[in-house]
């Protein structure tokens, strides 16, 4: 009989524990898991999403000045973090000044632009060949 008392007390204790857990929302069932996020198929970069010929406005820091007709801007939202900006006039900007550039996305080809005023040594542009660049219509330098 003593064994039955222990079993009965254990059953009552277990019942009380289950009741307490149920009322607290702990049923022993695993908590519902959030559905897995589907991986985005679109690139994270603004520039990577922009098509050749598309209008684009970028605000970024000047990384370096290539020559009178071009400079490179840097921002984490850009493909490879940087972008070649081609201008038609000299822009008074130096690293790390912030600029806003409005223009058209182009595929850079030094050969196609060789007659452009201010375009300097082809070696300075070699790493940009075939990459997207921004042909600027307007550049605002933030001082």
N, C-alpha and C positions, 0 to 999 in steps of 0.2 A: 504494500500500500504506500509505503514511503516513496518508492520509485514512481508511482503514479502521481503523487503530489509534485514531485520535481518536474515531471513531464508536463503536468498541467500548468504549473507556474511558468515554465519555459514557453509553453504555447501562448499563455496570456501575455507574457512579456513580448513575445514576438508579434502578437496581434496589436499590442499597444504601440510598438515601434512602427509597424507598418501603417497604422492609423495616423500616427504623428507625421510620418514621412509623406503620406498621401495628402494630408491637409496642408503641408508645407509645399506641396507641388513636387515632391521628390518621390516618384513612384518606382524608381529603380530602372525605369525605361531610359534609354539614352536620350539626351536632349536632342531635339531636332537640329540637324546640321543645316547651315545655309547652303543653298545650291551653289555648286562651283561656278565661278565666273568664267565666262567664255573669253578666250584670249582675243583681243582686238586684232583685226586683220589690217586696220589702217595704221600707217606710220604715225609715230608720235610727233614728228617734226612738221612744223608749218611748211617749211620749204619742201620737204619730201612730198607733201600732199599737193603742192602747187604744180600745175601743168606749165609747160613751156608756152609762153604767150599770155599767161594769167597775170592780172594785176596783183601786187603784193605790197603791203606796208609793213615795215620791220622797224622796231626800236631796239637798238643794241649798242654795245660799247665798241668803239673803234679799237681794233686789235693792232693794226699796223697800216701805215700808208705805203702803197706800192709805188705810186708815182702821181703826177698831176691829175691823171684821169681815173685813178682807181684807189680804193682802200678796202681793207678787210674788216668786217665787223664780227663780233663774237657774242653768242648767246646760246644758252642750253637748248632753246627751242629750234635751233637751226640744225640742218643736216651737218654732221661732223662738227657741230658747235660753231662753225664759221661760214661766212658768205662773202664772196667778192662782189663789191659794188662798183659799177662803172658809171662815171659822171661825164658830163659834157663841159663842166667848168671846174676850176680849182675849188676844192672845199677846204676851208680853214678848220680842220679837225685833227686832233692828235690823240694817241692813246692816253688815257682810257675814257675819253669824252663819250658821252651818250649822244647818239644821233637817231633821228627818225628818217627813214628813207622810203619814198613812194616810187614805184616803178613797175617795170615789166620783167617777168622771169624769162631769161634767155639761156641757151646752151652756149657756154663760152668756147669760142674758137679764135685764137690769136690771129690766124690767117684771115678770117672774115673781118676782123676789126683793125687790121694793120694800118689803114689810112686814117684812123680816128685820132684827132689831135690829143696830145698829152700821153699817148700810149708809149711806154718806154720799152726797155730791154725784154725780149721774149722770154729769157730765162726766169725773170721775176714772175711770169705767169704760167710757167710749165705745170705746176701742181694743180692749176685750175682748168686745164685743157679738158674739154668734154663735160665739165661739171656745170651745174646750174649756177647762174650769176644773176644779179639784179641790175638792169639798166635803169638808172635813176632818172626820174623826171624832176623830182624835188628832194632836197636834203635839208633837214633842219638840224642844226647843231645846238645842243642844250648846254648852256654855259653855267 
